[in-house]
């Protein structure tokens, strides 16, 4: 039963990330996603400090705010200050991540219950310790599962309603601007969702490995299709497959579960890449 | 204060190790990072840093204990493989470089985590300290480590001095490098290898995430101040080392404060200060330049309007004093802005005020003729040498007149065969 809950929770992380990842990959903004996922750390720490609770709504707000702040700062550095974009990304996320680490191990030491290892790869094996039980004995599963479920509902709903906007943003931003659509708003909505997904997944997969969930399945899907709809479906498929295989591999070898899931995801990418490259040579 | 004195008097031998370590590590990464920055490959450094982890773990498994040469060798191989993998993905598929970096970085790092947990659970007990590579532990730099990072620094410095020309050409213009027969791929590979080496040297002190800052931020800071490569290299190294010392001091003076993150905070402080105050590229400098330009344009437009007024009146002496209403009848100024401009023009001696009216001085007459001449020369040029409609030549000239230099003016006169101020006769 515990196995099932872990797989379900991780699958929801994978689904959320896979959907957003498709847009990040198409917009060539993978590394902004990476930067945001690192940079939400200080937001998470501050929110933990004030709420003392890992599931407070304050956490989401603070971290989503840091995420959007990251995106704004990168844009300011590259557009206004004219620092080349790769350096703008690097400067921003290392600074925010450093601030997060200083908070964890310096200023708020003892006040904040965040394990540094958890920052890197999460504590998915431990999610079952935080259970939701009603009527004293009816066990509904780990709290993390419901948080992910809520996030999934938010991500899927917003993506479905705003599908046209996001599509325009990904493929033809200039056309969108010429139609008088405020593409900037769509951009920041997307960045806010990336922060949201990173934050809710923090406990499960950490702040560093989440980039694997965001980018790898989407890029694998990109190898196989041109259509946005297919790409979304394939991305989700590859994300969930990696979760399932990775989980059993990790249990079998007794190693980090999240690490194994991303490793499997990466191997799947390279296998598909090999397949695509060989096939294109035959034609 | 006592801490500060202790710190600079090197009472604690550990302080010496940390400072020497910072000196070597930060100079190595800043120097080679500058080339990565110029090649717009800063974030490959990020991928390399994350990708060192599996190599470090394999090195540990091979040695059976935490032996730095083994770990560095493993790190070097896996770091180098990661850049190879990024290039492979970009060249063979339609996946773009940013995604390729993301894929390689997370896959290698995940493999590293898998290996790390495997080592930790296999329970030999000798793995203590391996997790320093994740977050960095500058305080744990030992005497033996100093030798290793010192040698790496010397190697990188020597290579940059020896291959300086080749590195410049490949960084700034790799197509040119190919065309003159330089082995561009080989040099590029060599530079990447040096980057991997520098990152591998620093990873124990800074950790996989923050080491990127040492590669990127010093170069970006130095670039704000100068565009001479040699100056950038020296300046980047100095900034990085100073930040290293700053970080080490904060950590020394406040127990529990981590060194690496503070080094990054210092680096970020320098880059943001530079963004504001650097001459030329800095924000203050840019702002001043904008104001100066706007003022120049306003002045020239006012002088031009006065000239036109006289021309319309048929007065070639240009000695009439004219009122504000007269000026506004020629050109639609924002009145408040125009008043400011007039005040400054009086101060600069181009205009004098006569009974609430404005009259050009000698210098003002000369200046107004110059501006009108440039405007009309450009109009004539657009009319005679381009296909632009007569409706549009005025606005084109309006924009360009303020930046035409005396050399271009002469060139235009010769090209069009015009002497004196052309008439507005189109």
Interface residues (C-beta under 8 A of the other chain):
Chain A: X25 X28 X29 X30 X31 X33 X34 X38 X77 X80 X81 X82 X83 X84 X86 X87 X89 X90 X91 X94 X95 X97 X98 X99 X101 X102 X105 X106 X109 X116 X117 X120 X121 X208 X209 X211 X212 X214 X215 X216 X218 X219 X222 X223 X250 X253 X254 X255 X256 X258 X259 X260 X261 X262 X263 X265 X266 X267 X269 X270 X273 X276 X277
Chain B: X37 X40 X41 X42 X43 X45 X46 X50 X89 X92 X93 X94 X95 X96 X98 X99 X100 X101 X102 X103 X105 X106 X107 X108 X109 X110 X111 X112 X113 X114 X115 X116 X117 X118 X121 X131 X134 X135 X209 X210 X212 X213 X215 X216 X217 X219 X220 X223 X254 X256 X257 X258 X260 X261 X262 X264 X265 X267 X268 X271 X275 X281 X283
